[in-house]
Amino acid sequence: MGSKTTKREILRDAMRLSIPVMLEEALGTAVQYVDSAMVGRLGASASAAVGMTSSVSWLVNSPIWAMGVAVMAVIARNEGAGNHGKARRAAGQALWMAVMIGIVIGAFTFAISPHLPGWMGAEASLHSDASAYFRIICLPMIFRAFLFLFGFVFRAMHEVRFPMVVNIGVNLLNVVLDRLMIFGPMEMTLAGVSFSLPGFGWGVRGAAVATALSYSAGGLVMLIALLTHPAVGIKKPQLRLDKGILKEFFRIGLPASLTRIGTCLGHVVFASQVTRLGTTALAAHTLAITAEEAFYIPGYGMQTAVATLCGNALGAGDERRLKDTAAVMSMASGLLMAVTGIILFLIPERMMGIFTRDSAVIALGASVLRLVAVSEPVYGVGIILDGVFDGIGDTRTPLRCSVSTMWGIRILFTWICVNILGLGLMAVWVCMVANNVSKTLLEGMIFLSGSWKKRIGLTAEET
C-alpha cells in the first residue's frame, strides 16, 4: 500500500473517531457558554467568583484525566497488538482506579474549599460565593471520575458515540438545571399564552448545584454502561484487582498527573496574578478563556483519535503509521485552527457579548482574544503532539515540556509584568501565548529527534 493511500486512510479513520468527539466538544462548549452567560447576568462579581475557581477545578481534574490517558494508552496498545483479553481487563481495572481517585480528590477539595479564595488573593466580597461554588461542584467527585475516566475506556475501544451521547445529555441537563437553580420564578408569554417558569433563585450556588447534579447523573450512566455495554464486554473476572495492569496505569499516569498538576498549579498561580489586576480584568480574563474554547474544538476533537490510533500503531509495531498519523493530523489540526483563529480575530466583541453586558469587560476581553487568535494554528499542532505522546505512553515528554514552559515562561514573565513593570491583562496574555508556542516547538523537536523510541521500548525489530 502506498504512502498516499495510507495517509488517506489515516485521515479517514481519524475523522471517523474525531467527529463525534468534536460534536461532543461543540455542544459542551455551547452549554458552557450558556452557563457562563447565565452567571454573567448576575454581574461581573459573580463571573469572577465562578471563574476564579476554574483553574483549581482543572487542577483537581488532573489525576482523573491523567489516569484516563493511561487507561487509553494501555487499552489502545493491546487492541493494536490483538490482545483483546488484556484490553478488557484494563477496562475493568479502570473502575477501581475511578473509585480510588474519586474518594481521595473529593475529600481533598472539600477540605480546601473554605480557604481557596483567600489563597488566590481574591477580593473579600468574592470569598463566600467562590468557596461555596467550588465545594458544591466537587462533592460528587466520584461520579465525575466515572464520567471522565470511563469515557477514555470507550474511546480507546473505538466506541466514540456512546460517551458523546452521555456527555450531550449531561450538558443539556446542566442547562435546564441552571435555569431552575440560578434564577427565581419568571413570568413569560409565548404565542399569547402566559405562564410561569419555576426557579429557586440561588444565584452562584444554584449554578454549582446544577453542575453537581449533572455530573452525578452522567457518572451513574457511565458506570452502568461500563458493566453492561457490549463494546466493552467486561465480565466479573475482569473486575478483580490486577496489580500488573494497575502498575502499568501508574507508570504511564503518574508523569501525566505530574504534567497536569504542574501546569494546573501554574494556571492557579497565573490566575492569582490576574486577580491582582482587579475584578474587571479578572472577569475579562475568565470570560475570554471561556470564549476561546469554542475555537479549540477541532484540535481537541482530534486529540483523542490521534492518541488511540498512535497507540494502535505502536501495539502493531508499525512505526511508519505512527509517524504518518502524527504528521497528517498535525497538519489537519493546524489548518483547521488557522480558520478558527481568523474567525475569532474578526468577532471577539460578539463573543464577549455573549457572556456579559459590561462594556469595559467586553473591550478588554476582545483585545486579548485578538492577540491569542494569531497563535491558534501553532496551538493546534501542540494539541495533536500531546495526543501522540499520550497515546504511545511517553507521558514524560509532555511533563518536561509543559512544566518547564509554564513556570519558566508564563509564570515568571507574568509575575514580572504584573508586579515589577505594572502592566495589564494584555501583557499577561502575551506571556500565555509565548508559553503555548514554546511548548509546541519543544515537543515537535523531541518527536522529530526520535528520542521517544527508547522511552517506550520501541526496538529496532519493531520498526
Phi and psi in degrees as a GROMACS rama.xvg file:
@    title "Ramachandran Plot"
@    xaxis  label "Phi"
@    yaxis  label "Psi"
@TYPE xy
-74.2835  164.025  GLY-2
-62.8466  -38.906  SER-3
-63.0113  -44.8004  LYS-4
-63.72  -41.7827  THR-5
-60.102  -43.5789  THR-6
-67.1768  -34.5689  LYS-7
-65.6942  -40.914  ARG-8
-64.3897  -39.9411  GLU-9
-59.9989  -47.3509  ILE-10
-63.3306  -40.9801  LEU-11
-62.4502  -47.9432  ARG-12
-64.2334  -41.2941  ASP-13
-64.5225  -41.7374  ALA-14
-69.8126  -33.0574  MET-15
-61.3205  -38.9125  ARG-16
-80.7289  -28.5986  LEU-17
-80.9627  -38.5519  SER-18
-58.888  -45.6134  ILE-19
-61.0458  -35.9033  PRO-20
-68.321  -39.3925  VAL-21
-62.0649  -43.0524  MET-22
-61.6415  -41.0325  LEU-23
-63.2984  -45.4615  GLU-24
-63.4107  -40.1692  GLU-25
-63.423  -46.4568  ALA-26
-68.1334  -39.7298  LEU-27
-60.0175  -40.5645  GLY-28
-68.0797  -41.0225  THR-29
-60.1975  -41.8365  ALA-30
-66.6656  -38.5836  VAL-31
-63.3537  -36.0463  GLN-32
-60.297  -46.9739  TYR-33
-62.0477  -43.8948  VAL-34
-58.3542  -50.1759  ASP-35
-65.2844  -36.58  SER-36
-66.0165  -39.3349  ALA-37
-64.4198  -46.4442  MET-38
-65.0614  -37.9987  VAL-39
-60.6059  -28.1294  GLY-40
-67.8827  -16.1627  ARG-41
-82.9452  -10.207  LEU-42
118.865  167.296  GLY-43
-62.4547  -34.5801  ALA-44
-64.5304  -39.7371  SER-45
-65.873  -42.6567  ALA-46
-61.5567  -40.8453  SER-47
-67.0315  -39.7681  ALA-48
-64.0907  -41.9754  ALA-49
-73.2596  -45.4039  VAL-50
-64.2718  -31.4035  GLY-51
-61.3897  -31.6803  MET-52
-86.3223  -6.87165  THR-53
-61.4112  -45.5414  SER-54
-64.6586  -33.7778  SER-55
-72.6462  -34.6561  VAL-56
-62.6059  -40.2603  SER-57
-59.5484  -38.6454  TRP-58
-63.6327  -47.9822  LEU-59
-73.1914  -21.075  VAL-60
-77.8872  -13.6408  ASN-61
-56.8615  -50.5721  SER-62
-62.2591  -34.4261  PRO-63
-64.565  -49.6806  ILE-64
-60.9643  -43.1682  TRP-65
-64.2941  -43.466  ALA-66
-69.6602  -28.0809  MET-67
-63.831  -40.9887  GLY-68
-60.8109  -43.1924  VAL-69
-63.6184  -45.6993  ALA-70
-59.5722  -45.6045  VAL-71
-62.3654  -43.1762  MET-72
-63.2263  -44.3466  ALA-73
-65.8962  -45.9007  VAL-74
-64.7602  -46.9028  ILE-75
-63.2017  -41.3161  ALA-76
-64.7437  -41.5566  ARG-77
-72.7777  -34.4026  ASN-78
-64.1511  -42.074  GLU-79
-63.4829  -32.4938  GLY-80
-84.7679  -2.51711  ALA-81
81.1654  10.5663  GLY-82
-92.921  73.1333  ASN-83
-69.7947  -29.7581  HIS-84
-63.2372  -45.4828  GLY-85
-68.2057  -34.7666  LYS-86
-59.6319  -40.7556  ALA-87
-76.2509  -30.7808  ARG-88
-63.5923  -39.7089  ARG-89
-62.4605  -38.752  ALA-90
-63.0018  -38.0615  ALA-91
-66.2134  -37.2531  GLY-92
-69.6804  -21.4508  GLN-93
-60.4179  -29.852  ALA-94
-63.4184  -46.7733  LEU-95
-64.4623  -38.6996  TRP-96
-62.8298  -42.7711  MET-97
-64.4662  -41.0245  ALA-98
-62.9102  -47.2599  VAL-99
-62.3426  -47.5878  MET-100
-65.3778  -42.5536  ILE-101
-61.2275  -43.3701  GLY-102
-66.8378  -46.9311  ILE-103
-64.7197  -48.2388  VAL-104
-69.5899  -37.1768  ILE-105
-59.3867  -45.0249  GLY-106
-65.2047  -40.6649  ALA-107
-63.6132  -47.5212  PHE-108
-66.7366  -36.802  THR-109
-62.1526  -38.4397  PHE-110
-69.4979  -35.8902  ALA-111
-90.4882  -12.3372  ILE-112
-56.1568  -37.7352  SER-113
-67.4141  -24.6407  PRO-114
-98.4145  -13.8962  HIS-115
-58.6138  -50.0363  LEU-116
-59.4115  -38.2212  PRO-117
-65.6734  -41.4144  GLY-118
-60.3057  -33.4868  TRP-119
-88.0163  2.12308  MET-120
73.8919  25.2264  GLY-121
-73.3239  155.724  ALA-122
-62.2779  147.555  GLU-123
-58.3117  -31.1793  ALA-124
-67.1473  -17.2933  SER-125
-94.0751  -12.9186  LEU-126
-59.0478  -48.7877  HIS-127
-62.8497  -51.0759  SER-128
-65.4852  -43.1085  ASP-129
-63.6913  -42.9615  ALA-130
-64.3155  -46.1244  SER-131
-64.2457  -42.2839  ALA-132
-59.6447  -48.2877  TYR-133
-64.4966  -42.6796  PHE-134
-62.8461  -43.0475  ARG-135
-69.1142  -44.2452  ILE-136
-69.3934  -21.9303  ILE-137
-93.6456  -8.89297  CYS-138
-58.5386  -46.7886  LEU-139
-87.8513  47.2521  PRO-140
-62.5308  -33.0214  MET-141
-64.8693  -34.8667  ILE-142
-73.2185  -33.2946  PHE-143
-63.885  -39.5389  ARG-144
-62.6545  -41.6057  ALA-145
-60.4073  -46.4154  PHE-146
-61.9628  -48.9691  LEU-147
-74.5275  -51.5046  PHE-148
-69.5358  -39.9871  LEU-149
-70.43  -25.3132  PHE-150
-61.0536  -38.1639  GLY-151
-63.6532  -37.8199  PHE-152
-59.8225  -50.3628  VAL-153
-63.6818  -42.3958  PHE-154
-68.3688  -35.422  ARG-155
-63.7586  -25.5627  ALA-156
-95.4454  17.1788  MET-157
66.0006  17.9867  HIS-158
-101.463  87.7577  GLU-159
-96.2643  -17.0994  VAL-160
-74.5895  -39.5889  ARG-161
-62.8308  -51.4949  PHE-162
-60.9328  -29.2993  PRO-163
-62.4587  -48.3383  MET-164
-61.7008  -42.8035  VAL-165
-62.6799  -46.2794  VAL-166
-68.8058  -32.4114  ASN-167
-62.1507  -44.3963  ILE-168
-61.2671  -42.0934  GLY-169
-60.2958  -44.1649  VAL-170
-67.7138  -41.5963  ASN-171
-65.9526  -40.3741  LEU-172
-60.6567  -38.5836  LEU-173
-62.557  -39.5343  ASN-174
-63.1246  -47.0838  VAL-175
-62.1628  -45.1376  VAL-176
-68.2514  -33.9114  LEU-177
-57.3458  -49.0014  ASP-178
-60.6175  -39.5173  ARG-179
-70.9797  -40.2581  LEU-180
-88.3074  -36.6212  MET-181
-76.9778  -45.7876  ILE-182
-104.881  160.433  PHE-183
-82.9814  -176.086  GLY-184
-57.8632  145.696  PRO-185
-138.867  133.119  MET-186
-87.0319  132.827  GLU-187
-135.263  154.14  MET-188
-125.363  125.559  THR-189
-133.615  120.618  LEU-190
55.0696  38.8195  ALA-191
81.1649  0.152381  GLY-192
-106.392  123.683  VAL-193
-92.4785  139.389  SER-194
-152.883  165.724  PHE-195
-112.76  129.399  SER-196
-90.6193  132.044  LEU-197
-73.5438  162.868  PRO-198
-174.803  145.698  GLY-199
-89.8706  -23.7209  PHE-200
67.6824  38.168  GLY-201
-88.9239  -2.85172  TRP-202
63.671  -133.621  GLY-203
-58.1066  -41.2013  VAL-204
-63.8591  -33.1497  ARG-205
-64.2215  -39.4696  GLY-206
-61.5869  -38.0311  ALA-207
-67.3644  -43.3652  ALA-208
-62.2025  -41.6543  VAL-209
-60.5001  -43.9405  ALA-210
-64.1034  -44.6783  THR-211
-62.595  -44.6602  ALA-212
-65.9104  -37.2013  LEU-213
-65.8084  -45.5689  SER-214
-59.4813  -42.2592  TYR-215
-61.9115  -44.6945  SER-216
-64.1854  -45.3789  ALA-217
-64.3652  -40.8201  GLY-218
-63.9192  -39.3053  GLY-219
-65.0485  -41.4879  LEU-220
-62.8969  -42.6648  VAL-221
-66.3478  -35.372  MET-222
-63.3516  -47.2243  LEU-223
-61.3056  -41.1876  ILE-224
-66.3679  -39.3012  ALA-225
-57.2771  -36.0319  LEU-226
-86.9149  -17.2161  LEU-227
-126.8  -19.3981  THR-228
-68.918  132.51  HIS-229
-64.8602  -23.5699  PRO-230
-66.8279  -28.6239  ALA-231
-94.7166  -47.5089  VAL-232
66.0795  41.2924  GLY-233
-76.4746  130.601  ILE-234
-106.868  167.742  LYS-235
-54.6026  -44.656  LYS-236
-60.1625  -28.7521  PRO-237
-75.2724  -9.45496  GLN-238
-90.9703  -8.12294  LEU-239
-69.6691  144.452  ARG-240
-56.7728  130.42  LEU-241
-122.623  101.074  ASP-242
-63.4731  -33.1303  LYS-243
-63.5575  -45.1071  GLY-244
-69.9818  -40.7192  ILE-245
-61.7076  -38.2194  LEU-246
-63.5364  -39.0827  LYS-247
-65.6663  -39.6642  GLU-248
-56.1917  -48.0736  PHE-249
-68.6877  -34.3438  PHE-250
-61.6768  -41.2129  ARG-251
-83.8414  -40.5044  ILE-252
-75.8388  -29.39  GLY-253
-63.2727  -49.8123  LEU-254
-61.0507  -36.5489  PRO-255
-64.8729  -38.3624  ALA-256
-63.5685  -44.4087  SER-257
-64.1273  -35.3429  LEU-258
-60.2486  -52.2024  THR-259
-65.5705  -41.552  ARG-260
-65.1125  -44.7211  ILE-261
-61.7975  -44.8659  GLY-262
-73.644  -37.0843  THR-263
-71.7266  -35.8084  CYS-264
-59.8753  -37.9019  LEU-265
-61.3209  -40.957  GLY-266
-62.7144  -38.0555  HIS-267
-64.379  -47.6365  VAL-268
-63.1326  -40.963  VAL-269
-58.7998  -47.9093  PHE-270
-63.8287  -35.4422  ALA-271
-65.6653  -31.4796  SER-272
-69.8871  -37.8747  GLN-273
-65.5201  -36.2001  VAL-274
-59.9477  -26.8928  THR-275
-69.9046  -14.7031  ARG-276
-85.4506  -5.46485  LEU-277
106.907  168.405  GLY-278
-63.8302  -40.1078  THR-279
-62.6777  -45.9842  THR-280
-64.6161  -40.0796  ALA-281
-65.6357  -42.8731  LEU-282
-64.7305  -43.111  ALA-283
-62.8693  -43.0881  ALA-284
-61.5679  -48.57  HIS-285
-62.9891  -46.6389  THR-286
-72.1021  -32.125  LEU-287
-66.6958  -39.222  ALA-288
-62.8088  -42.2267  ILE-289
-62.9141  -42.7263  THR-290
-63.0521  -39.3546  ALA-291
-75.5735  -15.4419  GLU-292
-61.741  -32.5578  GLU-293
-62.016  -27.6681  ALA-294
-87.5544  -3.10211  PHE-295
-95.7181  -2.85989  TYR-296
-56.2663  -44.3462  ILE-297
-57.6829  -45.7244  PRO-298
-65.2938  -50.2489  GLY-299
-70.4539  -28.7518  TYR-300
-64.3503  -34.9604  GLY-301
-82.752  -22.0683  MET-302
-60.6812  -47.2602  GLN-303
-64.3093  -39.5631  THR-304
-62.3851  -43.4871  ALA-305
-62.5156  -43.5444  VAL-306
-61.5876  -43.7834  ALA-307
-63.8289  -47.0929  THR-308
-67.8392  -36.9933  LEU-309
-68.5088  -37.8896  CYS-310
-63.6197  -41.4617  GLY-311
-61.2439  -44.5911  ASN-312
-63.2816  -39.6483  ALA-313
-65.4211  -43.632  LEU-314
-60.9582  -34.5229  GLY-315
-82.7486  -3.41233  ALA-316
70.5495  26.9011  GLY-317
-106.303  86.7505  ASP-318
-66.4977  -35.8532  GLU-319
-60.5437  -44.3853  ARG-320
-66.6968  -36.1527  ARG-321
-59.8124  -49.5576  LEU-322
-66.0356  -40.6517  LYS-323
-62.9817  -38.8126  ASP-324
-61.1733  -46.0167  THR-325
-61.3889  -43.2624  ALA-326
-69.4236  -48.222  ALA-327
-62.592  -45.1381  VAL-328
-76.2363  -28.7716  MET-329
-63.9823  -43.0915  SER-330
-65.199  -44.0798  MET-331
-63.0447  -44.2971  ALA-332
-65.3889  -42.8723  SER-333
-60.9426  -41.9747  GLY-334
-68.167  -45.1607  LEU-335
-64.0386  -39.3786  LEU-336
-78.2995  -16.59  MET-337
-66.0414  -40.2654  ALA-338
-64.9091  -47.4126  VAL-339
-65.0719  -32.0319  THR-340
-64.6845  -40.2506  GLY-341
-62.4741  -44.6174  ILE-342
-61.0184  -45.6307  ILE-343
-61.0859  -39.9897  LEU-344
-62.3434  -32.3092  PHE-345
-83.4911  -25.6974  LEU-346
-129.708  39.7274  ILE-347
-66.7331  -34.8382  PRO-348
-63.9631  -39.1497  GLU-349
-65.9855  -38.478  ARG-350
-64.0377  -45.8824  MET-351
-65.4645  -33.8809  MET-352
-66.2777  -16.7729  GLY-353
-65.0688  -32.6453  ILE-354
-103.185  -20.4576  PHE-355
-153.581  156.245  THR-356
-105.99  0.607994  ARG-357
-73.8405  113.277  ASP-358
-63.5649  -34.6305  SER-359
-67.3129  -41.7089  ALA-360
-64.8845  -42.2108  VAL-361
-61.6859  -47.7053  ILE-362
-62.5474  -44.773  ALA-363
-67.9933  -42.8782  LEU-364
-63.6302  -39.2972  GLY-365
-63.5547  -37.0092  ALA-366
-65.4205  -40.4166  SER-367
-76.5006  -28.6431  VAL-368
-66.8944  -38.2833  LEU-369
-63.1253  -36.512  ARG-370
-64.4166  -49.6365  LEU-371
-71.8874  -23.9264  VAL-372
-59.5954  -33.0037  ALA-373
-65.6311  -28.0288  VAL-374
-93.9348  3.06524  SER-375
-56.1851  -45.116  GLU-376
-60.6151  -41.4387  PRO-377
-65.4522  -41.5595  VAL-378
-63.8102  -35.4639  TYR-379
-61.0707  -41.1153  GLY-380
-64.8933  -39.9945  VAL-381
-62.2399  -38.3389  GLY-382
-61.1131  -43.2181  ILE-383
-66.2529  -42.6601  ILE-384
-61.1198  -38.5504  LEU-385
-58.0293  -43.9897  ASP-386
-63.7733  -39.0764  GLY-387
-61.1493  -51.7501  VAL-388
-64.614  -38.2063  PHE-389
-64.1921  -43.157  ASP-390
-65.2171  -33.4159  GLY-391
-90.5523  -0.295222  ILE-392
83.491  8.28872  GLY-393
-92.4152  75.4003  ASP-394
-84.7609  -3.81649  THR-395
-75.1364  -32.9011  ARG-396
-63.967  -50.0907  THR-397
-60.0152  -32.194  PRO-398
-59.1457  -52.8185  LEU-399
-62.6545  -46.6506  ARG-400
-68.5119  -43.2497  CYS-401
-67.5394  -49.2144  SER-402
-67.8796  -41.6685  VAL-403
-65.724  -41.0078  SER-404
-77.7772  -34.128  THR-405
-60.954  -51.2075  MET-406
-85.4346  -32.601  TRP-407
-82.0142  -21.118  GLY-408
-118.326  -62.6319  ILE-409
-63.7546  -54.3327  ARG-410
-69.4057  -48.5369  ILE-411
-58.0453  -50.9698  LEU-412
-76.545  -26.8972  PHE-413
-65.077  -43.8012  THR-414
-59.9944  -42.4442  TRP-415
-63.8631  -45.3041  ILE-416
-63.3173  -41.7958  CYS-417
-80.6338  -48.3781  VAL-418
-89.6876  -26.2393  ASN-419
-106.044  -48.2006  ILE-420
-87.9386  -14.2746  LEU-421
66.5456  31.134  GLY-422
-86.1952  170.235  LEU-423
-105.062  -156.976  GLY-424
-65.3669  -33.4496  LEU-425
-59.9977  -43.5918  MET-426
-64.248  -37.1921  ALA-427
-61.7672  -41.386  VAL-428
-73.6432  -27.472  TRP-429
-60.1751  -42.2894  VAL-430
-63.2492  -38.4444  CYS-431
-65.1916  -43.9876  MET-432
-63.8708  -42.1514  VAL-433
-60.7723  -38.9102  ALA-434
-60.0445  -50.1079  ASN-435
-63.2402  -42.5665  ASN-436
-67.52  -44.6364  VAL-437
-65.7017  -36.6238  SER-438
-63.9007  -44.2747  LYS-439
-61.3651  -43.0422  THR-440
-63.1339  -41.9264  LEU-441
-63.2072  -47.9445  LEU-442
-64.043  -38.5368  GLU-443
-62.0862  -43.4011  GLY-444
-65.1585  -38.8179  MET-445
-67.2415  -41.1106  ILE-446
-64.8383  -44.3769  PHE-447
-65.7403  -29.6657  LEU-448
-71.1529  -23.5923  SER-449
79.7769  7.98723  GLY-450
-66.9597  -17.7071  SER-451
-69.4364  -21.0795  TRP-452
-60.565  -44.2002  LYS-453
-65.0142  -36.1116  LYS-454
-68.1817  -26.4004  ARG-455
-103.483  5.31948  ILE-456
74.8417  28.7154  GLY-457
-81.8802  112.032  LEU-458
-91.2146  168.608  THR-459
-61.0278  -34.6405  ALA-460
-65.2891  -31.8824  GLU-461
-77.8414  -18.1349  GLU-462
